[in-house]
Amino acid sequence: MSSKEIGKFKPVISVSLIILTLFGVVFLQMEERRLGYVLLKVTREYRQVLESKKNKEIQLAKATRPQWVEKMASARFTLKKAQASQIILLPNPVEESRR
């Protein structure tokens, strides 16, 4: 090919390069927007999980309160509070071996 024939293709090549560049820019912008939406969705899910965890921790704290446990023990299982005479103190085997 001579330089005259190459000179005829230069405008076509430059226009094609510009069009490809513009398509690339548009694609990257669309991908950036899509990733932004994905990030927003994941952030919302994360907040919901944190809120759920917080609620479960509150429920656990309420369920393990000594007053609530004692109330359930007396209401459901008819258990009574131990009297001082009913408590048996056992010696600690670790302390016994040290003596």
Backbone torsions as a table, in degrees:
resi	resn	phi	psi	omega
1	MET	NA	138.5	179.5
2	SER	-89.4	170.5	-177.7
3	SER	-67.6	-26.2	177.9
4	LYS	-68.8	-39.6	-179.7
5	GLU	-69.3	-37.5	177.8
6	ILE	-67.8	-37.5	179.0
7	GLY	-61.4	-29.9	178.8
8	LYS	-70.3	-30.5	-176.7
9	PHE	-88.3	-11.4	-177.8
10	LYS	-59.2	-45.9	179.0
11	PRO	-62.9	-38.3	-179.7
12	VAL	-66.0	-43.4	-179.8
13	ILE	-65.2	-43.5	-178.2
14	SER	-67.6	-39.0	178.2
15	VAL	-66.9	-42.0	178.5
16	SER	-63.5	-39.8	178.8
17	LEU	-64.5	-40.8	178.0
18	ILE	-64.6	-43.8	-180.0
19	ILE	-63.8	-44.7	177.9
20	LEU	-61.5	-39.7	178.0
21	THR	-63.2	-44.0	178.9
22	LEU	-64.1	-42.0	176.3
23	PHE	-60.5	-40.7	178.0
24	GLY	-62.7	-43.0	179.1
25	VAL	-63.1	-44.9	179.3
26	VAL	-62.6	-43.2	178.7
27	PHE	-60.4	-43.8	-179.5
28	LEU	-65.2	-37.9	177.5
29	GLN	-66.1	-41.5	178.1
30	MET	-64.5	-41.0	179.2
31	GLU	-65.4	-39.3	177.4
32	GLU	-62.7	-43.2	178.7
33	ARG	-64.7	-42.8	179.4
34	ARG	-61.4	-44.4	179.1
35	LEU	-65.2	-33.2	175.9
36	GLY	-62.8	-42.4	177.9
37	TYR	-66.4	-39.3	177.8
38	VAL	-63.1	-43.3	179.1
39	LEU	-62.8	-41.2	177.7
40	LEU	-61.5	-43.6	179.5
41	LYS	-63.7	-44.5	-179.6
42	VAL	-65.4	-38.0	178.3
43	THR	-63.8	-42.6	177.7
44	ARG	-62.9	-43.7	178.6
45	GLU	-62.4	-39.6	179.0
46	TYR	-62.4	-44.4	178.3
47	ARG	-62.7	-39.8	178.4
48	GLN	-64.4	-40.4	178.8
49	VAL	-65.4	-41.9	178.0
50	LEU	-62.9	-42.4	178.8
51	GLU	-63.3	-42.6	178.3
52	SER	-63.0	-43.4	179.1
53	LYS	-62.1	-42.7	179.5
54	LYS	-62.4	-43.7	178.6
55	ASN	-62.8	-41.1	179.5
56	LYS	-66.8	-37.5	177.0
57	GLU	-64.6	-38.9	177.6
58	ILE	-65.4	-43.3	178.2
59	GLN	-62.1	-40.7	178.8
60	LEU	-64.4	-42.7	179.1
61	ALA	-62.7	-39.9	178.3
62	LYS	-67.6	-39.7	-176.7
63	ALA	-72.5	-23.9	-177.2
64	THR	-104.1	10.9	174.6
65	ARG	-62.6	137.9	-179.1
66	PRO	-58.2	-38.5	-179.7
67	GLN	-64.2	-41.6	-178.5
68	TRP	-68.0	-42.2	179.6
69	VAL	-63.0	-43.4	179.2
70	GLU	-63.7	-40.9	178.8
71	LYS	-62.8	-45.6	179.3
72	MET	-65.4	-38.6	-179.8
73	ALA	-63.8	-40.8	-179.1
74	SER	-77.9	-32.8	-176.9
75	ALA	-80.6	-47.7	-174.4
76	ARG	-88.2	-38.8	-173.0
77	PHE	-108.2	3.4	-178.0
78	THR	49.3	41.0	176.0
79	LEU	-88.3	149.5	178.7
80	LYS	-118.4	159.3	178.3
81	LYS	-67.3	140.2	-177.8
82	ALA	-71.2	138.2	175.6
83	GLN	-82.9	160.3	-179.4
84	ALA	-61.7	-32.3	-178.7
85	SER	-75.1	-15.7	-178.9
86	GLN	-88.5	-12.9	-175.8
87	ILE	-85.3	127.9	178.3
88	ILE	-110.2	121.6	178.6
89	LEU	-94.1	123.6	179.4
90	LEU	-101.3	142.8	178.2
91	PRO	-70.0	147.2	178.8
92	ASN	-79.3	121.2	-177.6
93	PRO	-62.8	-26.3	-179.8
94	VAL	-70.2	-42.4	179.7
95	GLU	-67.6	-36.1	179.5
96	GLU	-64.0	-38.3	-177.4
97	SER	-73.9	-21.0	179.5
98	ARG	-77.5	-25.6	-176.4
99	ARG	-72.7	NA	NA
